[in-house]
Amino acid sequence: MKKRILGRLGEVGILLEPKAIDALMRLPDADECVDRMVEDPGNRALILTEEDIVGYARRDDDIIRGADDVLPGVEGAADKAAEQGAGRLKPGTVKVIKDITGNSTCVGNVIDFAKLFKDRYLTLRKMLSKRRELAGQLPIARVKKLERDLRFVGIVNDSHTTKNGHTIIEMEDETDKIMVLVMKGSARMNEAFLKDEILGVVGSFNRDGELVVAKDVIRPDVPLSSGMAPNGSESIVAFVSDIHLGSNTFLDKAWKRLVDWLGRDPVAKDIRYVVMPGDLVDGIGVYPGQEEELRLDDLYGQYLALSEAVKELPDRISIVAMPGNHDAVRLAEPQPALPNDIREMFDSNIEFVGNPCYLEIEGRVILAYHGKSMDDFNSGVRRLNYTNPQEAMKEMLKRRHLAPVYGGKTPIAPEQKDYLVIDTVPDIFVTGHVHVCELDEYRGIKLINASAWQSQTAFQRMHNQTPDPAKVPMVHLGTGECWVEDFSG
């Protein structure tokens, strides 16, 4: 069976890592999994990993029991499957997989910036090197000595459209720079190439040897997944973003409706977790004229009021709170958790994390990010807007980076490791920031933008932004079912 399956995959140019072969051979429906791999039009991988096998498998319990190191992003899949077989997953603690809190090492000098971009480049190049189109990719300095069949990975320095409608991309790596021409009418012509994103290029030099004419431009992207297979959990996680307590536009009555509902509604009894992805309070001096829209003009007073507001939530609920661009931490991302003097105002059932943060809750991996970089995505990709934030989230996943643009509207701290790289594939990806409530899915990942708890501000009116407040997206951790509860009135 093994020889037959590997032969079939080899015929279409798909190779497997040793661990991936073992995982595939342990599937009860290995042939069906191979069918999905062969038929997937989005499969670009040269060598499939164990992560890819999990993505193509229909159920978590397809994976052999007892595998301890299944893959990043599906860590503990074997344990989840065993728990599923045993019955309901019991509500447990929130595990913080990764955030910047306590790990910041940046000083802010040139060396730190060089380390940040090198880490980003090497991490994403490793992902791209597994794509079969980029097999044999070379450093740019070596590529320049060739003429045809060029394959390389680089970081975008700049891009522009010529008067004839073509796109020119300037790229570089550690060895050299190169110019890439994306022809008008090509499949990638309508793509937006953002500064500092990492791309793979396949092409050949033009006649005068000055430009690489791209046959294809490849992004890291997330692997195709069949989504959240049932795992036995009966818990629900709710997402409550952009509370903005302290603003005179805070929706007190809507918050009361939420509190009352959590205490009495039959659906609410299974809500065991609330994740708050940023802008917990309105802050001070965040935008021009903000002081005229504040109910509480003391920052500590805002957090004290927030601590009282969250005390009203039932004790059974574990709360995860992260900062946003209005909160009392550094503005540059990644942001650490709120400082101790603020955290001490709150009860012990609140887990304070940084922005962004990877969480694991009852076997599900959640990537929570406040979403400030949507400002850069919306200005850099013409088809994006604040009304449909899920489209910007898809662009982040395609690039495997939450905020690729340096020097734009999103301040980025020069950490030695790039914490904004999406190096772990989540089950759920949640953002806030734009005060819109949206549910969507991309390649099996649940996408959520988690609304807000303030009505339209004068600043939003000036920028023609209409919020969709007082709505709470929910995800059932056992089944993956998603829905929205409306507390707006």
N, C-alpha and C positions, 0 to 999 in steps of 0.2 A: 504493500500500500504506500509506504513511504517513498519508494523509488518511483512509483507511478505518479504520485502527486507532485514530487519535485520535478519530474520530467515535464509534466503539464505546465507547471509554472515557468520552467526554463524556456519553454517554447515561446512564451510571450514576454520573455525578458525580465521575469520577476525572480529575484533571489531572496533567500532567507538567512538571517543570522542563526547560529546554532540554537540559542534559547528559543527563538521563534519557531524553529522546526520542532523542538520538543513540545512547545505549547500547542502547535497545530496537531501533532500526532496524538495528543491527549484529548482532543475534542471528540465528542460523540458524533458530531455532524461535520467532520473534517472536509468532506467533499462539498457540502453546501457552503462552507466557509470559503473554500477555494473558488467556487462559482462566483461568490460575491467579489472576491479579490480580482478575478480575471475580468469580470463584467463592469467593474467600477471605472467610469471614464475619468474620474479625478485621481486615480492612482498613478502617481508619478515616481514612486520610490524605486530606487535601484535595488536596495537591500531592505527588505521589510524587517522590522523589529518585533519584539514581543508585544510592544505597545500597539503596533498595527494589527496583530492577531487578535488582541482583545477587542479592538475597534470593530473588526469584521465578525467576531463571534456574536451570535444572537443574544446569549445570556451569560451573565457573570458566572453561573455554575457550569458553563462549558469549559472553564479553565480548571486545570487539575487542582485538586485539593492539596494544600501543603506547600505551595510555592510561596516563598517568603519575599522574594524581590521581583514581583511581577513587572512593575514598570513605574516610572515617574507619572503621577497623575492618576494611576489606578492602583496605588499602593494598598496592599491588603486585599486584593480582589479574591484571593483564595479564601481568606478569612470571612469575607462578606458572603461568599457562596456557602461556606459551611454554616454560617449563622442563618442563612436563608433556609437551608435544609432543616435546621433545628427549630424553626419557627420565628416568632417575632424578634426583631432586634430591640433590645432594651434601650431606653433613652440613656445617653451617656454624656460625657464631658465633650467640650469643644476642643479640638486639637489644632493648635496653630502650627501649620507646616512651615511657613516662611513669611517673615516680614523684616523690616529694617530695624525694629525696636531693639536697642542694646547692641546692635552690630555696626553702627555707623563709624567709619574710620576716615572720612574725607576731611581734608584740610582746606581744599579749594585752590590748590596750585595747579600749574600746567601738568605736572606729572599725574595728578589725580584724574584730570580729564582724559589724558592719554590712556590710563589704565581702564577707565570706564568704557571708552569706545573700543579698546582692544578686546575687553571681555565680551561686549555686545557682538563684535564682529566674529570672534572665534566661536561663540556659542551658536550663533545663527548659521555660520558657515558649516558647522558640524551637522546641523539639521539639513541644510541644502545639499551637502555632499552625498546624502543618501538618495537623492533623486536620480533616477537613471539617466535623465537628460544631461546631468552634470557629472556623469562618470568620467574620471580622468581630468577633472577641472584643475587648472594650474594657476599659480600666482600671475598677476598682471604683467610683471616684468618679463616672464617667460612667454606669456601669450603674445607679447609684442614681437617676438621673433618668429611667430608662425604666420600663416596666411589663411588657412581654412580650418574648419572644425574647431573653432575656439570655444572653450568652456572656462568660465571663471566666476568668482564671487567677489563682490565689492560693495562698498558703502557709497550711497548717492551724495555727491557734493552739491550738485545743482541740476536742474533740468529746465528746458524752455522749448517753446514751439517755434519752428521756423516760419518764414513767410509763405512757404509752400505747404505748410500744414504737417510737416514731419516733427518728431520730437527728438531732441538731442539730450542725452543724459551724460553728465560728467561723473565718473566713478573712480574710486581708488581703493587700494588695499595697503598692506604694510610695505609693498615693494615699489609701487608706481601708480600713475593715473592713466585713464583711458577714456575715450569718447565713444559713446554708443548711439547709433541712429536707429530709432523705431519708426519705420516707414508709415506714412499715411495709408490707411486702408488695411493695415495689419491687424491681427487679432488683439494686440495689446495697445492699439492706438488710443483707445478711449480711457486707458488707465491713467491714474494720477500717480506720479512718482514723487514721493515726499523726500525732502532733504533728510539725510542721515538714516534712511531705511536701508536694509541689507537685501541685495538682489543677486540672483544667479542669472547669467547671460550665456546664451548659445548663439553663435553667429560666425561671421567671417569678415575679413577686412574688405573695404571697397577697393576700387582700382588703384587709387593713389596711396592707399595704406594709411590714411589719416583717421578713418572712422571704422568701427566695427558695426556692420549691418546686422541687427539682431534678427535671428530666426525665432527666438523665443526669449521671454523674460520671465523668470520663475521666482515666486515668493515662497518662504518657508511653509506657511499655512499649517493648519491643524489636520490631523488624519481624520478620515471618515469614520464615524462611530455609529453604532446602532442605537445609541442613547442609553438612558438609565433603565437597566433591567431591574425587575422587582428584587428587593433584597430582604424583605421581611419587616422592615421598619414600619411603625404606625405613626411616626411623628411628623409634624408639619413645621416648616421653617417659614417665618414671615419676614418680609423685607420692608423696613421703615426708614426711608432716607430723607435727608434735607429737612430736619425738624425746624431749624432756624429759630429756636426759642430765644426770646429777647427782642424780636422784631414786633412792631405793632401790627404787622400783617399775619402773625402766628394765629392759626385756626384753633382757638381754644375749644369751641363747641365740637368740632370734628374730632379733636383728640379725646374729648370726653366720650364721644360715641364709640371710638375705638376701645377705650378702657372698659366701658360698660359691656360691649360685645364680647371682649376677651373673657369677661367674668361670668357670662350667662349663656352664650350661644353654644348649642351642642357641637357645631363644627369646630369651635374654638378650643374645646377641651383637649384636643390633640396637638395644639400649638405649643411646642416645647422650646422653640428657639426664635429669637428675633435678632436679625442682623441689621445694623444701622450703618450704611456706607457713606458717612461723612456729612459735613455741615450740621453738626449737632446743635450749635447755637449760631446766632447771626453775626457775632463778633463785633469788633469796633474798627471803624476806618477802612473797611474792606473795599468800598466803592464810593465815589463822590456823592455827597449829600446823604450818606447813610444815617448820620446822626439824627436827621429829621424823621426817620422811620423807625427809631428804636423805642421800645417800651422800657427796656432796661439798658442804661448806658454804662453799666459797669460789667466788665467781662466776667469777673468771678461771680457776680450776681446772676448772670445768665446761666452759668454752669450750676449754681446752687438751685436755680429754678428748674433746670433740666433734671437734676437729681431727684427733686420732689415729684416731677412729672413721671419719671420712669418707676418710682416707688409705687405708683398706682397700678402698674402692670402686675398680673398674678405672680405669686412667688414660684410657681412651677416653671416659669419661663426663664431660660438662660439667655442673657443679652450679650451680643458682641457689638462693640462701638468703635468706630474708626473715625479719624479726622478727615476734614475736607479743607478747601481753601479759605473757609470762614473761621476755622478753629484755631486754638491757641498753640499751634506748633509752627515749625518753619514752613514757609510757603513752598520751598523747593521739594520736589518729589525724588525719591520715596520719602514719605513723612513718617516719623516715629509716632508711637502712641502718645496720648495726652500726658503731660508731666504729672509727677506724683502728687503735687499739691492740689491738683484738680481731681485726680482719680480718688483721692481720699474723701471727697465729698459724696461718693456713691457707695451703694451697698455692694456686698461681695459677690452677688450673682451676675455682675457685669464684667466681661472680659474686654479689656482695652487693647486694641491692636493697631498696627501701623497701616498706612495707605501706600501701595496696595498690600493685600494680605491673602495668603492661601490658607484655607481652613479645611479641616475634615470633620464632618458631623455625621455620625451614624453611617459611616462608610461612603459618604458622598463628599467629593472634593469641590469646594466653592472658591472661586477667585472673586474677591471683592475689591473694587477700585472705585474711588469717588467719581472720576471721569473728567477731570479738568482738561485733559488733552483733547476732548471733543471740540474745544475752541479751535485748536490747530487743525484737526481733521476737517471740520466744517469749512474752514477758510482755504484749506489746501486741496480738497476734493470737491469739485463743483456740484456734484449731485447730492451732497450731504447737507442736512439742515438740522436744526434743533427740535423739529417736530418728530423726527424719526431717529432717535438716538441708537436704535438697534442696528442701523446701517453702519454707523461709525464703529460700533462694537465689532461688527463682522470684519471691517477693515483692520482693526487691531489684531484680530485672530489670524487673518491672512498674513499679516506681517510678523506675527508672533511677538508683538511689542505693543505696550500700552501707550507709549508716548515717544515715538521715534524722533520727532523734530526738536533739535536743540536750538535755543535762541529765539523761539517763537513765543506763544502766549503761556506756555507751560514751563515754569522754572524747573530745572533738573539739577539735583545735587551730584557732584562728581565723586560718587562712591567708587571704590575699586572694583566692585561687582555691580553689574547692572540688574537691579531688582525689578526693573520694568519689563524685562524679557519674559515672555510667556513660555517658560521652559517646562511647565507641567500642564498637561491638558486637563481642564476642569470638567466636572459634570454640569456645574452651574456657574455662569459668569454674570455678576450683578454690578451695576453702576448707579450713580445718582446724578447730581450736578445740574441737569437741565430741567428738573421739575416736571418731568413727563412720566406717565405710566405706560410701559410697553412690555409685552411678552413676545418672544420669538424663539427661533431655534436655528442653529447653524452647525451642520455636520454632526448632529447629535448632541450639541451643547445647548442647554437652556440659557437663553438670553433674557435678562431682566433689567429694565430701568425703573427705579423704585419710587417714583412720584415725589411729593414734598408735602410740607405742613404749613405753608404760608401762601396767602393769596398773592395776586400780581403786585409787584412793587413798581414804584415810579421808574426805577432803573430798567426793569423788564419792559415796561410800556415804551420807554424811549428806544429800546432795541427790538421792539415788535415781537417780544416773546410772551406767549400765552401759556401759563402753567396749567397742569392737570393734577391738582392737589388732592390730598386726603384719600388716597387709594393705596391699598396694601397688596402687593403681589404675594402669592403663597406657592410653595412647592411641597407636595407630599413626598417625603424622603424615601418611602417604600416603593411607591409606584412611579414617581416622576411626574404625576399630574400637576398642572399649573393652572392657577386661576387668580382673579382679582376680587377683593372685597372693597366696596365703595363706602366711604364714610363722609362724603362731601355734603350730604344733606338729604 
